[in-house]
Amino acid sequence: MTRFENTGTGFFSSINVTGDAPPLPDGSPLDDAYAMVDGLEHGMGFIALFEGRRLSVIEGYALGDAETYDIDFAETKFDVKPWKVARSTFQKHPSKWVTCAADYRLNETVGFDPGMTIQFAEGRWRDGIGKGVSVTDIAFDTIEPLLIATCSGWTPWHRHGPYELSAGACAALVQALRLEGDRLREIEAAAKAELCHGLAEWLAPRCEARQPLSILGY
C-alpha cells in the first residue's frame, strides 16, 4: 500500500503491485464486496480498480449517511463478504438490511459515477458520459423489473455494465415508471413512488429530444 486516505465517507487505498507479479486475466475473479464494519450501522461497500490488469486502488464507501472521520481503519474489524453473498443473505433475511428514504433518492451526476450505484446518463459510454442521475443498488431493485418489461435485450448482467437506451425503449420505460409510481403511491410506498416519478421526469425530455442515453452498472 502506497497511500491511504480516509475521505470522511469511506477511504481510498492505493496499491503498488510489483512488476513481476502475473497480471489478472481479462475475466477477473474479483467481485464487489460488502462488509459490516464496527462503528457503521449500515456497513460499507468496496470496489477494486485496476491498471494494466493489476490491482491499483481499493475504494471503500460507507452506506447511508454515515461519516468515517472518527474511524481508525487500521484497527477496525471488518466482516467482508462478496456482494452476491451478502445480497443473498439480505434477500433471505430482510431484517438484516435496514433501508431509509435516502436509499431511494436520485443523485445528480456529471460523468461516470464510481461506486456501487446504477447510473442513467446522457451520452454513450464509448464516447463520453454527460449529466445523469444515479440510484443505489437497493433502489434499482424497484426499477429493474420495468427495464426487463420495456427494454429489449436487457438482462441481469447489465446491472454490472453498460446498456444503451434507445428512444423507443426510453419512452416505454417512462410510461412504465409513471404507472408504477402511481401504484406505489396508492399503497403508501412514498420513497419508491418518488423514485419512479423522479426518474421518469428526468428521462422524459431527453427521450423526446432523442438524446443518446446510457444505463451504467457498477
C-alpha positions in Angstrom: 0.0 0.0 0.0 1.5 3.3 -1.1 -1.2 5.7 0.1 -4.3 5.7 2.2 -7.0 8.4 2.6 -10.0 8.5 4.9 -12.4 10.6 2.9 -15.0 11.0 5.6 -17.4 8.8 3.7 -15.1 5.9 3.2 -11.5 5.5 2.0 -9.2 5.2 -1.0 -6.2 2.8 -0.7 -3.5 2.9 -3.4 -1.8 -0.4 -4.1 1.5 -0.9 -5.9 1.8 -4.4 -7.3 5.3 -5.5 -8.2 6.1 -5.8 -11.9 7.0 -9.4 -11.7 3.5 -10.4 -10.3 1.4 -12.1 -13.0 -1.4 -9.9 -14.3 -5.0 -10.9 -13.7 -6.9 -12.5 -16.6 -9.5 -10.4 -18.5 -12.3 -12.2 -16.7 -11.1 -11.1 -13.2 -12.3 -13.3 -10.3 -12.6 -10.3 -8.0 -16.1 -9.2 -7.1 -17.6 -6.1 -5.5 -17.8 -6.7 -1.7 -19.8 -5.7 1.3 -18.8 -5.6 5.0 -20.2 -4.9 8.4 -17.8 -2.5 10.0 -17.6 -1.5 13.7 -18.9 2.0 14.0 -21.0 2.0 10.8 -24.7 1.0 11.2 -25.2 0.0 7.5 -21.7 -1.2 6.7 -19.5 -0.4 3.7 -19.2 -1.4 0.0 -15.9 -1.9 -1.8 -14.7 -1.7 -5.3 -11.3 -2.8 -6.8 -9.8 -0.7 -9.6 -7.1 -2.0 -12.0 -4.4 -0.6 -14.2 -2.8 -2.9 -16.7 -4.7 -5.9 -15.2 -3.1 -5.3 -11.8 -4.8 -4.0 -8.7 -4.3 -0.3 -8.3 -6.9 1.1 -5.9 -9.3 -0.2 -3.4 -12.2 2.1 -2.7 -14.4 1.7 0.4 -17.6 3.7 0.8 -20.0 4.0 3.7 -23.6 3.1 3.0 -26.3 5.5 4.1 -25.4 8.9 5.5 -22.6 7.7 7.8 -19.3 9.6 8.2 -16.0 7.8 8.8 -13.7 10.6 10.1 -13.6 9.1 13.5 -12.9 5.5 12.3 -9.4 4.1 12.5 -9.5 1.7 9.6 -6.1 0.2 10.6 -7.7 -1.1 13.8 -11.4 -1.5 12.9 -12.9 -5.0 12.5 -14.4 -5.9 9.1 -16.8 -8.8 8.3 -16.2 -8.8 4.5 -18.4 -10.9 2.0 -18.6 -10.8 -1.8 -21.6 -8.7 -2.7 -23.5 -11.6 -4.3 -23.2 -13.5 -1.0 -24.3 -10.5 1.1 -27.1 -9.8 -1.2 -28.4 -13.3 -0.9 -28.3 -13.1 2.9 -30.3 -9.8 2.8 -32.9 -11.3 0.5 -33.4 -14.4 2.8 -33.4 -12.3 6.0 -34.7 -8.8 5.2 -34.4 -7.8 8.9 -30.6 -7.8 8.5 -30.9 -4.9 6.0 -32.2 -1.5 7.2 -33.4 0.8 4.5 -34.2 4.5 4.7 -35.6 7.2 2.4 -32.1 8.1 1.4 -31.7 4.7 -0.3 -34.3 5.7 -2.9 -33.1 9.2 -3.8 -31.9 10.2 -7.2 -28.4 11.7 -7.0 -27.3 14.1 -9.8 -24.0 13.1 -11.5 -21.7 14.5 -14.1 -19.5 12.0 -15.9 -19.1 8.4 -14.8 -20.2 7.9 -11.2 -17.9 5.3 -9.4 -19.3 3.2 -6.6 -22.0 0.6 -6.1 -24.7 2.6 -7.9 -26.5 2.3 -11.2 -26.4 5.5 -13.4 -28.8 6.8 -16.0 -26.8 9.3 -18.1 -26.6 11.4 -21.2 -24.3 10.1 -23.9 -22.9 6.7 -24.9 -20.4 5.0 -22.7 -17.9 4.6 -25.5 -18.0 8.3 -26.5 -18.2 10.0 -23.1 -20.9 10.4 -20.4 -22.5 13.8 -19.5 -25.1 14.7 -16.9 -27.1 12.0 -15.2 -28.7 10.6 -12.1 -27.6 7.6 -10.1 -29.5 5.2 -7.8 -28.5 2.8 -5.1 -28.5 -1.0 -5.7 -31.5 -1.2 -3.4 -33.4 1.4 -5.4 -32.6 -0.3 -8.6 -34.5 -3.4 -7.4 -37.7 -1.3 -7.9 -36.7 -0.2 -11.4 -35.2 -3.3 -12.9 -38.5 -5.2 -13.5 -39.7 -2.2 -15.6 -36.5 -2.4 -17.6 -37.0 -6.1 -18.3 -40.6 -5.4 -19.4 -39.8 -2.4 -21.7 -36.1 -2.7 -22.9 -35.3 -5.3 -25.5 -32.1 -7.1 -24.7 -31.9 -6.1 -21.0 -30.5 -8.9 -18.9 -29.5 -9.0 -15.2 -25.8 -8.8 -16.4 -26.4 -5.2 -17.5 -26.6 -4.4 -13.8 -22.8 -4.7 -13.9 -22.1 -3.0 -17.2 -23.3 -0.5 -19.9 -26.6 -0.6 -21.8 -27.6 1.9 -24.5 -31.2 3.1 -24.1 -33.0 3.6 -27.4 -35.6 6.4 -27.9 -38.4 3.8 -28.2 -37.4 1.9 -25.1 -36.9 5.1 -23.2 -40.5 6.3 -24.0 -41.9 2.9 -22.9 -39.8 3.0 -19.7 -41.0 6.5 -18.8 -44.6 5.3 -19.1 -44.0 2.2 -17.0 -42.2 4.3 -14.4 -45.2 6.7 -14.1 -47.7 3.8 -13.8 -45.5 2.1 -11.2 -45.1 5.3 -9.3 -48.9 5.8 -9.2 -49.3 2.2 -7.9 -46.7 2.7 -5.2 -48.4 5.9 -4.0 -51.7 4.0 -3.6 -50.0 1.5 -1.2 -48.2 4.3 0.6 -44.7 3.4 -0.6 -43.8 7.0 -0.8 -40.0 6.8 -1.2 -40.3 4.2 -4.1 -43.1 6.2 -5.7 -40.9 9.4 -5.7 -38.0 7.4 -7.2 -40.1 6.2 -10.1 -41.7 9.6 -10.8 -38.4 11.4 -10.4 -36.6 9.1 -12.9 -39.5 9.4 -15.3 -39.3 13.2 -15.2 -35.6 13.1 -15.8 -35.8 10.7 -18.7 -38.9 12.2 -20.5 -37.4 15.4 -22.0 -34.3 13.5 -23.1 -36.4 10.8 -24.7 -38.4 13.4 -26.6 -35.2 15.1 -27.8 -33.9 11.6 -28.8 -30.7 12.2 -26.9 -28.3 9.3 -26.6 -28.8 7.7 -23.2 -26.9 5.0 -21.3 -27.5 2.9 -18.2 -24.2 2.2 -16.5 -24.0 -0.5 -13.9 -21.2 -1.0 -11.3 
